[in-house]
Amino acid sequence: MPLPNPMVGFSLPDQWPRPVNRDLPSQAMGPPYFYYENVALAPKGVWTIISRFLYDIQLEFVDSKYFCAAARKRGYIHNLPLENRSPLLPKPPRTISTAFPRTKRWWPSWDPRQQFNCL
C-alpha cells in the first residue's frame, strides 16, 4: 500500500479540508466508534489485512510533525466523522525550540533537527 506524500491524513485542523470520498459500510457507521492506530511503515500487506478486518475502511496516514514537535508516521483506521474536525486547544508546539524554548541557548550548532523522532 503506497504511503501519501505529504502524510497529512484527510485534512489538517488549520487548513481547508480536502474533499474525501470515504464510503463507510452501514455496519461501521455511527457508534460504537473505533480508532485503530499503528506505525505507517508496517510490513507489506499488514495494512491491507487490518483494513479488511475493519470493514475495508480507507486508511488515513499522518505524520505527527504537522501537529507537534515529534515526527512519527502513523496509520489510522477509524469510523469517526470526517466533518467538523477541530484542533485540540491549546495547540501543542510543533518544533523543538517552541516546545523547549530555554534549550535554544545551549543547542549545539551542529544539530540541525527541528523535530524529535518521538516524545
ROMI-739259 format. One record per residue: residue number from 1; residue in three letters; chain; x, y, z of N, C-alpha, C in turn. Coordinates in Angstrom, 2 decimals. Layout:
<atoms>
atom rolum NUM | dokol ala | tinu A | n.x X | n.y Y | n.z Z | ca.x X | ca.y Y | ca.z Z | c.x X | c.y Y | c.z Z
...
</atoms>
This chain:
<atoms>
atom rolum 1 | dokol met | tinu A | n.x 0.86 | n.y -1.17 | n.z 0.00 | ca.x 0.00 | ca.y 0.00 | ca.z 0.00 | c.x 0.90 | c.y 1.23 | c.z 0.00
atom rolum 2 | dokol pro | tinu A | n.x 0.80 | n.y 2.09 | n.z -1.01 | ca.x 1.67 | ca.y 3.28 | ca.z -1.06 | c.x 1.26 | c.y 4.32 | c.z -0.02
atom rolum 3 | dokol leu | tinu A | n.x 2.26 | n.y 4.95 | n.z 0.57 | ca.x 2.01 | ca.y 6.00 | ca.z 1.55 | c.x 1.92 | c.y 7.34 | c.z 0.85
atom rolum 4 | dokol pro | tinu A | n.x 0.98 | n.y 8.19 | n.z 1.26 | ca.x 0.86 | ca.y 9.51 | ca.z 0.64 | c.x 2.02 | c.y 10.42 | c.z 1.02
atom rolum 5 | dokol asn | tinu A | n.x 2.28 | n.y 11.39 | n.z 0.18 | ca.x 3.33 | ca.y 12.37 | ca.z 0.47 | c.x 2.79 | c.y 13.74 | c.z 0.08
atom rolum 6 | dokol pro | tinu A | n.x 2.56 | n.y 14.65 | n.z 1.00 | ca.x 2.83 | ca.y 14.57 | ca.z 2.43 | c.x 1.77 | c.y 13.75 | c.z 3.15
atom rolum 7 | dokol met | tinu A | n.x 2.13 | n.y 13.26 | n.z 4.31 | ca.x 1.22 | ca.y 12.43 | ca.z 5.11 | c.x 0.39 | c.y 13.33 | c.z 6.01
atom rolum 8 | dokol val | tinu A | n.x -0.67 | n.y 13.90 | n.z 5.47 | ca.x -1.49 | ca.y 14.84 | ca.z 6.22 | c.x -2.88 | c.y 14.29 | c.z 6.53
atom rolum 9 | dokol gly | tinu A | n.x -3.10 | n.y 13.02 | n.z 6.28 | ca.x -4.40 | ca.y 12.44 | ca.z 6.57 | c.x -5.46 | c.y 13.00 | c.z 5.65
atom rolum 10 | dokol phe | tinu A | n.x -6.70 | n.y 13.02 | n.z 6.13 | ca.x -7.79 | ca.y 13.53 | ca.z 5.33 | c.x -7.81 | c.y 15.06 | c.z 5.33
atom rolum 11 | dokol ser | tinu A | n.x -7.25 | n.y 15.67 | n.z 6.35 | ca.x -7.12 | ca.y 17.13 | ca.z 6.40 | c.x -6.37 | c.y 17.51 | c.z 7.67
atom rolum 12 | dokol leu | tinu A | n.x -5.84 | n.y 18.71 | n.z 7.68 | ca.x -5.20 | ca.y 19.25 | ca.z 8.88 | c.x -6.13 | c.y 20.26 | c.z 9.51
atom rolum 13 | dokol pro | tinu A | n.x -6.13 | n.y 20.37 | n.z 10.85 | ca.x -7.07 | ca.y 21.26 | ca.z 11.51 | c.x -6.98 | c.y 22.72 | c.z 11.09
atom rolum 14 | dokol asp | tinu A | n.x -5.78 | n.y 23.21 | n.z 10.77 | ca.x -5.64 | ca.y 24.63 | ca.z 10.44 | c.x -5.63 | c.y 24.89 | c.z 8.94
atom rolum 15 | dokol gln | tinu A | n.x -6.05 | n.y 23.94 | n.z 8.14 | ca.x -6.12 | ca.y 24.11 | ca.z 6.69 | c.x -7.52 | c.y 23.79 | c.z 6.22
atom rolum 16 | dokol trp | tinu A | n.x -7.81 | n.y 24.26 | n.z 5.01 | ca.x -9.10 | ca.y 23.97 | ca.z 4.41 | c.x -9.21 | c.y 22.46 | c.z 4.19
atom rolum 17 | dokol pro | tinu A | n.x -10.31 | n.y 21.85 | n.z 4.60 | ca.x -10.42 | ca.y 20.40 | ca.z 4.44 | c.x -10.41 | c.y 19.98 | c.z 2.97
atom rolum 18 | dokol arg | tinu A | n.x -9.69 | n.y 18.90 | n.z 2.71 | ca.x -9.67 | ca.y 18.35 | ca.z 1.37 | c.x -10.90 | c.y 17.47 | c.z 1.19
atom rolum 19 | dokol pro | tinu A | n.x -11.48 | n.y 17.49 | n.z -0.01 | ca.x -12.64 | ca.y 16.62 | ca.z -0.22 | c.x -12.22 | c.y 15.15 | c.z -0.18
atom rolum 20 | dokol val | tinu A | n.x -12.92 | n.y 14.38 | n.z 0.59 | ca.x -12.63 | ca.y 12.96 | ca.z 0.74 | c.x -13.90 | c.y 12.18 | c.z 0.46
atom rolum 21 | dokol asn | tinu A | n.x -13.79 | n.y 11.22 | n.z -0.43 | ca.x -14.92 | ca.y 10.35 | ca.z -0.71 | c.x -14.67 | c.y 9.04 | c.z 0.00
atom rolum 22 | dokol arg | tinu A | n.x -15.12 | n.y 8.96 | n.z 1.22 | ca.x -14.91 | ca.y 7.75 | ca.z 2.03 | c.x -16.27 | c.y 7.13 | c.z 2.30
atom rolum 23 | dokol asp | tinu A | n.x -16.48 | n.y 5.98 | n.z 1.72 | ca.x -17.74 | ca.y 5.27 | ca.z 1.92 | c.x -17.60 | c.y 4.27 | c.z 3.05
atom rolum 24 | dokol leu | tinu A | n.x -18.41 | n.y 4.45 | n.z 4.07 | ca.x -18.42 | ca.y 3.50 | ca.z 5.18 | c.x -19.57 | c.y 2.53 | c.z 4.98
atom rolum 25 | dokol pro | tinu A | n.x -19.34 | n.y 1.24 | n.z 5.19 | ca.x -20.47 | ca.y 0.31 | ca.z 5.14 | c.x -21.43 | c.y 0.60 | c.z 6.28
atom rolum 26 | dokol ser | tinu A | n.x -22.68 | n.y 0.25 | n.z 6.11 | ca.x -23.69 | ca.y 0.60 | ca.z 7.11 | c.x -23.36 | c.y 0.08 | c.z 8.50
atom rolum 27 | dokol gln | tinu A | n.x -22.76 | n.y -1.11 | n.z 8.60 | ca.x -22.44 | ca.y -1.66 | ca.z 9.93 | c.x -21.31 | c.y -0.91 | c.z 10.62
atom rolum 28 | dokol ala | tinu A | n.x -20.57 | n.y -0.06 | n.z 9.90 | ca.x -19.47 | ca.y 0.71 | ca.z 10.51 | c.x -19.85 | c.y 2.16 | c.z 10.79
atom rolum 29 | dokol met | tinu A | n.x -21.05 | n.y 2.58 | n.z 10.40 | ca.x -21.46 | ca.y 3.97 | ca.z 10.60 | c.x -21.94 | c.y 4.20 | c.z 12.03
atom rolum 30 | dokol gly | tinu A | n.x -21.53 | n.y 5.35 | n.z 12.58 | ca.x -22.00 | ca.y 5.76 | ca.z 13.89 | c.x -21.45 | c.y 4.92 | c.z 15.03
atom rolum 31 | dokol pro | tinu A | n.x -21.96 | n.y 5.19 | n.z 16.25 | ca.x -21.47 | ca.y 4.46 | ca.z 17.41 | c.x -21.79 | c.y 2.97 | c.z 17.29
atom rolum 32 | dokol pro | tinu A | n.x -21.01 | n.y 2.11 | n.z 17.88 | ca.x -19.80 | ca.y 2.43 | ca.z 18.61 | c.x -18.66 | c.y 2.78 | c.z 17.66
atom rolum 33 | dokol tyr | tinu A | n.x -17.96 | n.y 3.86 | n.z 18.00 | ca.x -16.84 | ca.y 4.30 | ca.z 17.18 | c.x -15.60 | c.y 3.48 | c.z 17.53
atom rolum 34 | dokol phe | tinu A | n.x -14.74 | n.y 3.32 | n.z 16.54 | ca.x -13.46 | ca.y 2.67 | ca.z 16.80 | c.x -12.35 | c.y 3.45 | c.z 16.14
atom rolum 35 | dokol tyr | tinu A | n.x -11.16 | n.y 3.25 | n.z 16.64 | ca.x -9.99 | ca.y 4.02 | ca.z 16.19 | c.x -8.78 | c.y 3.11 | c.z 16.35
atom rolum 36 | dokol tyr | tinu A | n.x -8.26 | n.y 2.60 | n.z 15.23 | ca.x -7.11 | ca.y 1.70 | ca.z 15.27 | c.x -5.90 | c.y 2.44 | c.z 14.73
atom rolum 37 | dokol glu | tinu A | n.x -4.78 | n.y 2.36 | n.z 15.45 | ca.x -3.57 | ca.y 3.10 | ca.z 15.08 | c.x -2.38 | c.y 2.17 | c.z 15.13
atom rolum 38 | dokol asn | tinu A | n.x -1.45 | n.y 2.37 | n.z 14.18 | ca.x -0.23 | ca.y 1.58 | ca.z 14.14 | c.x 0.82 | c.y 2.37 | c.z 13.36
atom rolum 39 | dokol val | tinu A | n.x 2.04 | n.y 1.87 | n.z 13.34 | ca.x 3.09 | ca.y 2.53 | ca.z 12.57 | c.x 2.74 | c.y 2.49 | c.z 11.09
atom rolum 40 | dokol ala | tinu A | n.x 3.00 | n.y 3.57 | n.z 10.37 | ca.x 2.66 | ca.y 3.64 | ca.z 8.95 | c.x 3.50 | c.y 2.66 | c.z 8.13
atom rolum 41 | dokol leu | tinu A | n.x 4.75 | n.y 2.50 | n.z 8.50 | ca.x 5.66 | ca.y 1.65 | ca.z 7.73 | c.x 5.63 | c.y 0.21 | c.z 8.22
atom rolum 42 | dokol ala | tinu A | n.x 4.44 | n.y -0.33 | n.z 8.40 | ca.x 4.29 | ca.y -1.72 | ca.z 8.80 | c.x 4.73 | c.y -2.62 | c.z 7.64
atom rolum 43 | dokol pro | tinu A | n.x 5.05 | n.y -3.88 | n.z 7.92 | ca.x 5.45 | ca.y -4.79 | ca.z 6.84 | c.x 4.40 | c.y -4.87 | c.z 5.73
atom rolum 44 | dokol lys | tinu A | n.x 4.86 | n.y -5.21 | n.z 4.55 | ca.x 4.00 | ca.y -5.26 | ca.z 3.36 | c.x 2.77 | c.y -6.14 | c.z 3.62
atom rolum 45 | dokol gly | tinu A | n.x 1.61 | n.y -5.62 | n.z 3.29 | ca.x 0.37 | ca.y -6.36 | ca.z 3.41 | c.x -0.34 | c.y -6.23 | c.z 4.74
atom rolum 46 | dokol val | tinu A | n.x 0.33 | n.y -5.72 | n.z 5.76 | ca.x -0.28 | ca.y -5.64 | ca.z 7.09 | c.x -1.48 | c.y -4.70 | c.z 7.09
atom rolum 47 | dokol trp | tinu A | n.x -1.34 | n.y -3.52 | n.z 6.50 | ca.x -2.45 | ca.y -2.56 | ca.z 6.50 | c.x -3.64 | c.y -3.09 | c.z 5.70
atom rolum 48 | dokol thr | tinu A | n.x -3.39 | n.y -3.82 | n.z 4.63 | ca.x -4.48 | ca.y -4.39 | ca.z 3.84 | c.x -5.27 | c.y -5.39 | c.z 4.68
atom rolum 49 | dokol ile | tinu A | n.x -4.56 | n.y -6.22 | n.z 5.43 | ca.x -5.22 | ca.y -7.21 | ca.z 6.29 | c.x -6.02 | c.y -6.51 | c.z 7.39
atom rolum 50 | dokol ile | tinu A | n.x -5.43 | n.y -5.52 | n.z 8.02 | ca.x -6.12 | ca.y -4.80 | ca.z 9.10 | c.x -7.37 | c.y -4.13 | c.z 8.56
atom rolum 51 | dokol ser | tinu A | n.x -7.26 | n.y -3.46 | n.z 7.42 | ca.x -8.41 | ca.y -2.79 | ca.z 6.82 | c.x -9.51 | c.y -3.79 | c.z 6.48
atom rolum 52 | dokol arg | tinu A | n.x -9.13 | n.y -4.95 | n.z 5.97 | ca.x -10.10 | ca.y -5.98 | ca.z 5.61 | c.x -10.92 | c.y -6.40 | c.z 6.83
atom rolum 53 | dokol phe | tinu A | n.x -10.28 | n.y -6.51 | n.z 7.99 | ca.x -10.98 | ca.y -6.91 | ca.z 9.21 | c.x -11.80 | c.y -5.78 | c.z 9.81
atom rolum 54 | dokol leu | tinu A | n.x -11.55 | n.y -4.55 | n.z 9.38 | ca.x -12.31 | ca.y -3.39 | ca.z 9.88 | c.x -13.13 | c.y -2.78 | c.z 8.75
atom rolum 55 | dokol tyr | tinu A | n.x -13.96 | n.y -3.61 | n.z 8.13 | ca.x -14.94 | ca.y -3.19 | ca.z 7.13 | c.x -14.33 | c.y -2.58 | c.z 5.87
atom rolum 56 | dokol asp | tinu A | n.x -13.07 | n.y -2.85 | n.z 5.57 | ca.x -12.39 | ca.y -2.29 | ca.z 4.38 | c.x -12.43 | c.y -0.77 | c.z 4.35
atom rolum 57 | dokol ile | tinu A | n.x -12.34 | n.y -0.16 | n.z 5.51 | ca.x -12.37 | ca.y 1.30 | ca.z 5.60 | c.x -11.06 | c.y 1.87 | c.z 5.09
atom rolum 58 | dokol gln | tinu A | n.x -11.15 | n.y 2.98 | n.z 4.35 | ca.x -9.98 | ca.y 3.66 | ca.z 3.80 | c.x -9.07 | c.y 4.13 | c.z 4.94
atom rolum 59 | dokol leu | tinu A | n.x -7.77 | n.y 3.90 | n.z 4.76 | ca.x -6.79 | ca.y 4.28 | ca.z 5.78 | c.x -6.50 | c.y 5.77 | c.z 5.74
atom rolum 60 | dokol glu | tinu A | n.x -6.07 | n.y 6.28 | n.z 6.86 | ca.x -5.63 | ca.y 7.67 | ca.z 6.97 | c.x -4.20 | c.y 7.64 | c.z 7.52
atom rolum 61 | dokol phe | tinu A | n.x -3.25 | n.y 8.18 | n.z 6.74 | ca.x -1.85 | ca.y 8.21 | ca.z 7.16 | c.x -1.47 | c.y 9.63 | c.z 7.53
atom rolum 62 | dokol val | tinu A | n.x -0.83 | n.y 9.78 | n.z 8.69 | ca.x -0.49 | ca.y 11.11 | ca.z 9.19 | c.x 0.93 | c.y 11.08 | c.z 9.77
atom rolum 63 | dokol asp | tinu A | n.x 1.70 | n.y 12.12 | n.z 9.47 | ca.x 2.98 | ca.y 12.33 | ca.z 10.13 | c.x 2.70 | c.y 13.36 | c.z 11.22
atom rolum 64 | dokol ser | tinu A | n.x 2.98 | n.y 13.00 | n.z 12.47 | ca.x 2.63 | ca.y 13.88 | ca.z 13.58 | c.x 3.40 | c.y 15.19 | c.z 13.58
atom rolum 65 | dokol lys | tinu A | n.x 4.40 | n.y 15.34 | n.z 12.69 | ca.x 5.13 | ca.y 16.61 | ca.z 12.64 | c.x 4.22 | c.y 17.77 | c.z 12.28
atom rolum 66 | dokol tyr | tinu A | n.x 3.06 | n.y 17.49 | n.z 11.71 | ca.x 2.11 | ca.y 18.54 | ca.z 11.39 | c.x 1.29 | c.y 18.97 | c.z 12.60
atom rolum 67 | dokol phe | tinu A | n.x 1.44 | n.y 18.25 | n.z 13.72 | ca.x 0.65 | ca.y 18.53 | ca.z 14.90 | c.x 1.48 | c.y 18.84 | c.z 16.14
atom rolum 68 | dokol cys | tinu A | n.x 2.74 | n.y 18.36 | n.z 16.18 | ca.x 3.54 | ca.y 18.56 | ca.z 17.39 | c.x 5.03 | c.y 18.46 | c.z 17.06
atom rolum 69 | dokol ala | tinu A | n.x 5.87 | n.y 18.58 | n.z 18.07 | ca.x 7.32 | ca.y 18.58 | ca.z 17.87 | c.x 7.87 | c.y 17.19 | c.z 17.55
atom rolum 70 | dokol ala | tinu A | n.x 7.07 | n.y 16.16 | n.z 17.67 | ca.x 7.51 | ca.y 14.81 | ca.z 17.32 | c.x 7.19 | c.y 14.52 | c.z 15.86
atom rolum 71 | dokol ala | tinu A | n.x 8.02 | n.y 13.72 | n.z 15.23 | ca.x 7.78 | ca.y 13.31 | ca.z 13.84 | c.x 7.59 | c.y 11.80 | c.z 13.83
atom rolum 72 | dokol arg | tinu A | n.x 6.35 | n.y 11.38 | n.z 13.82 | ca.x 6.03 | ca.y 9.95 | ca.z 13.85 | c.x 5.02 | c.y 9.65 | c.z 12.76
atom rolum 73 | dokol lys | tinu A | n.x 5.39 | n.y 8.80 | n.z 11.84 | ca.x 4.48 | ca.y 8.43 | ca.z 10.75 | c.x 3.57 | c.y 7.30 | c.z 11.25
atom rolum 74 | dokol arg | tinu A | n.x 2.28 | n.y 7.57 | n.z 11.25 | ca.x 1.31 | ca.y 6.63 | ca.z 11.78 | c.x 0.19 | c.y 6.41 | c.z 10.78
atom rolum 75 | dokol gly | tinu A | n.x -0.46 | n.y 5.27 | n.z 10.90 | ca.x -1.63 | ca.y 4.95 | ca.z 10.10 | c.x -2.82 | c.y 4.76 | c.z 11.01
atom rolum 76 | dokol tyr | tinu A | n.x -4.00 | n.y 5.11 | n.z 10.50 | ca.x -5.22 | ca.y 5.03 | ca.z 11.30 | c.x -6.35 | c.y 4.44 | c.z 10.47
atom rolum 77 | dokol ile | tinu A | n.x -7.14 | n.y 3.63 | n.z 11.09 | ca.x -8.40 | ca.y 3.18 | ca.z 10.51 | c.x -9.45 | c.y 3.50 | c.z 11.56
atom rolum 78 | dokol his | tinu A | n.x -10.47 | n.y 4.22 | n.z 11.15 | ca.x -11.49 | ca.y 4.62 | ca.z 12.12 | c.x -12.81 | c.y 4.88 | c.z 11.41
atom rolum 79 | dokol asn | tinu A | n.x -13.86 | n.y 4.89 | n.z 12.19 | ca.x -15.17 | ca.y 5.25 | ca.z 11.66 | c.x -15.64 | c.y 6.57 | c.z 12.26
atom rolum 80 | dokol leu | tinu A | n.x -14.69 | n.y 7.40 | n.z 12.68 | ca.x -15.03 | ca.y 8.71 | ca.z 13.23 | c.x -15.47 | c.y 9.64 | c.z 12.11
atom rolum 81 | dokol pro | tinu A | n.x -16.36 | n.y 10.58 | n.z 12.39 | ca.x -16.78 | ca.y 11.53 | ca.z 11.35 | c.x -15.59 | c.y 12.36 | c.z 10.85
atom rolum 82 | dokol leu | tinu A | n.x -15.59 | n.y 12.67 | n.z 9.57 | ca.x -14.53 | ca.y 13.49 | ca.z 8.99 | c.x -14.90 | c.y 14.97 | c.z 8.97
atom rolum 83 | dokol glu | tinu A | n.x -16.17 | n.y 15.27 | n.z 9.08 | ca.x -16.63 | ca.y 16.66 | ca.z 9.05 | c.x -16.46 | c.y 17.30 | c.z 10.42
atom rolum 84 | dokol asn | tinu A | n.x -16.30 | n.y 18.60 | n.z 10.41 | ca.x -16.23 | ca.y 19.41 | ca.z 11.64 | c.x -15.11 | c.y 18.98 | c.z 12.59
atom rolum 85 | dokol arg | tinu A | n.x -13.99 | n.y 18.58 | n.z 12.04 | ca.x -12.83 | ca.y 18.31 | ca.z 12.89 | c.x -12.29 | c.y 19.62 | c.z 13.40
atom rolum 86 | dokol ser | tinu A | n.x -11.83 | n.y 19.62 | n.z 14.62 | ca.x -11.26 | ca.y 20.85 | ca.z 15.17 | c.x -9.99 | c.y 20.50 | c.z 15.93
atom rolum 87 | dokol pro | tinu A | n.x -9.06 | n.y 21.45 | n.z 16.00 | ca.x -7.79 | ca.y 21.18 | ca.z 16.69 | c.x -7.96 | c.y 21.12 | c.z 18.20
atom rolum 88 | dokol leu | tinu A | n.x -7.06 | n.y 20.40 | n.z 18.84 | ca.x -7.02 | ca.y 20.40 | ca.z 20.30 | c.x -6.53 | c.y 21.76 | c.z 20.77
atom rolum 89 | dokol leu | tinu A | n.x -7.07 | n.y 22.22 | n.z 21.87 | ca.x -6.63 | ca.y 23.50 | ca.z 22.42 | c.x -6.12 | c.y 23.28 | c.z 23.82
atom rolum 90 | dokol pro | tinu A | n.x -5.04 | n.y 23.91 | n.z 24.21 | ca.x -4.21 | ca.y 24.78 | ca.z 23.39 | c.x -3.41 | c.y 23.96 | c.z 22.38
atom rolum 91 | dokol lys | tinu A | n.x -3.06 | n.y 24.60 | n.z 21.27 | ca.x -2.31 | ca.y 23.91 | ca.z 20.23 | c.x -0.93 | c.y 23.54 | c.z 20.75
atom rolum 92 | dokol pro | tinu A | n.x -0.52 | n.y 22.28 | n.z 20.54 | ca.x 0.80 | ca.y 21.86 | ca.z 21.01 | c.x 1.91 | c.y 22.47 | c.z 20.16
atom rolum 93 | dokol pro | tinu A | n.x 3.11 | n.y 22.60 | n.z 20.71 | ca.x 4.23 | ca.y 23.15 | ca.z 19.93 | c.x 4.61 | c.y 22.20 | c.z 18.80
atom rolum 94 | dokol arg | tinu A | n.x 5.03 | n.y 22.77 | n.z 17.66 | ca.x 5.37 | ca.y 21.95 | ca.z 16.50 | c.x 6.86 | c.y 21.79 | c.z 16.28
atom rolum 95 | dokol thr | tinu A | n.x 7.67 | n.y 22.51 | n.z 17.00 | ca.x 9.12 | ca.y 22.38 | ca.z 16.85 | c.x 9.76 | c.y 22.23 | c.z 18.22
atom rolum 96 | dokol ile | tinu A | n.x 11.00 | n.y 21.74 | n.z 18.22 | ca.x 11.73 | ca.y 21.57 | ca.z 19.48 | c.x 11.89 | c.y 22.91 | c.z 20.19
atom rolum 97 | dokol ser | tinu A | n.x 12.25 | n.y 23.94 | n.z 19.41 | ca.x 12.52 | ca.y 25.24 | ca.z 20.04 | c.x 11.27 | c.y 25.85 | c.z 20.65
atom rolum 98 | dokol thr | tinu A | n.x 10.09 | n.y 25.58 | n.z 20.09 | ca.x 8.88 | ca.y 26.10 | ca.z 20.72 | c.x 8.43 | c.y 25.21 | c.z 21.88
atom rolum 99 | dokol ala | tinu A | n.x 8.75 | n.y 23.92 | n.z 21.82 | ca.x 8.41 | ca.y 23.02 | ca.z 22.93 | c.x 9.31 | c.y 23.26 | c.z 24.14
atom rolum 100 | dokol phe | tinu A | n.x 10.59 | n.y 23.54 | n.z 23.86 | ca.x 11.57 | ca.y 23.76 | ca.z 24.92 | c.x 12.37 | c.y 25.02 | c.z 24.62
atom rolum 101 | dokol pro | tinu A | n.x 11.77 | n.y 26.20 | n.z 24.76 | ca.x 12.44 | ca.y 27.44 | ca.z 24.35 | c.x 13.72 | c.y 27.74 | c.z 25.12
atom rolum 102 | dokol arg | tinu A | n.x 13.84 | n.y 27.29 | n.z 26.35 | ca.x 15.04 | ca.y 27.60 | ca.z 27.14 | c.x 16.27 | c.y 26.80 | c.z 26.70
atom rolum 103 | dokol thr | tinu A | n.x 16.07 | n.y 25.76 | n.z 25.90 | ca.x 17.21 | ca.y 24.95 | ca.z 25.45 | c.x 17.91 | c.y 25.56 | c.z 24.24
atom rolum 104 | dokol lys | tinu A | n.x 17.30 | n.y 26.52 | n.z 23.59 | ca.x 17.87 | ca.y 27.10 | ca.z 22.37 | c.x 19.28 | c.y 27.66 | c.z 22.61
atom rolum 105 | dokol arg | tinu A | n.x 19.47 | n.y 28.25 | n.z 23.75 | ca.x 20.76 | ca.y 28.86 | ca.z 24.10 | c.x 21.89 | c.y 27.83 | c.z 24.11
atom rolum 106 | dokol trp | tinu A | n.x 21.58 | n.y 26.59 | n.z 24.53 | ca.x 22.60 | ca.y 25.55 | ca.z 24.65 | c.x 22.55 | c.y 24.53 | c.z 23.51
atom rolum 107 | dokol trp | tinu A | n.x 21.68 | n.y 24.74 | n.z 22.55 | ca.x 21.54 | ca.y 23.77 | ca.z 21.46 | c.x 22.79 | c.y 23.79 | c.z 20.60
atom rolum 108 | dokol pro | tinu A | n.x 23.42 | n.y 22.63 | n.z 20.35 | ca.x 24.67 | ca.y 22.62 | ca.z 19.57 | c.x 24.44 | c.y 23.05 | c.z 18.12
atom rolum 109 | dokol ser | tinu A | n.x 25.34 | n.y 23.83 | n.z 17.59 | ca.x 25.20 | ca.y 24.36 | ca.z 16.23 | c.x 25.25 | c.y 23.25 | c.z 15.18
atom rolum 110 | dokol trp | tinu A | n.x 25.86 | n.y 22.12 | n.z 15.51 | ca.x 25.97 | ca.y 21.01 | ca.z 14.56 | c.x 24.70 | c.y 20.16 | c.z 14.49
atom rolum 111 | dokol asp | tinu A | n.x 23.73 | n.y 20.42 | n.z 15.35 | ca.x 22.49 | ca.y 19.64 | ca.z 15.37 | c.x 21.37 | c.y 20.44 | c.z 14.71
atom rolum 112 | dokol pro | tinu A | n.x 21.03 | n.y 20.14 | n.z 13.45 | ca.x 20.03 | ca.y 20.93 | ca.z 12.73 | c.x 18.58 | c.y 20.49 | c.z 12.95
atom rolum 113 | dokol arg | tinu A | n.x 18.35 | n.y 19.51 | n.z 13.84 | ca.x 16.99 | ca.y 19.00 | ca.z 14.00 | c.x 16.01 | c.y 20.09 | c.z 14.42
atom rolum 114 | dokol gln | tinu A | n.x 14.86 | n.y 20.06 | n.z 13.80 | ca.x 13.76 | ca.y 20.93 | ca.z 14.19 | c.x 12.69 | c.y 20.16 | c.z 14.95
atom rolum 115 | dokol gln | tinu A | n.x 12.68 | n.y 18.82 | n.z 14.75 | ca.x 11.66 | ca.y 17.99 | ca.z 15.38 | c.x 12.29 | c.y 16.73 | c.z 15.93
atom rolum 116 | dokol phe | tinu A | n.x 11.65 | n.y 16.18 | n.z 16.97 | ca.x 12.09 | ca.y 14.93 | ca.z 17.57 | c.x 11.57 | c.y 13.75 | c.z 16.76
atom rolum 117 | dokol asn | tinu A | n.x 12.22 | n.y 12.61 | n.z 16.87 | ca.x 11.69 | ca.y 11.39 | ca.z 16.28 | c.x 10.54 | c.y 10.86 | c.z 17.13
atom rolum 118 | dokol cys | tinu A | n.x 10.58 | n.y 11.13 | n.z 18.42 | ca.x 9.49 | ca.y 10.72 | ca.z 19.30 | c.x 9.58 | c.y 11.54 | c.z 20.58
atom rolum 119 | dokol leu | tinu A | n.x 8.51 | n.y 11.56 | n.z 21.32 | ca.x 8.47 | ca.y 12.24 | ca.z 22.61 | c.x 8.15 | c.y 11.23 | c.z 23.69
</atoms>
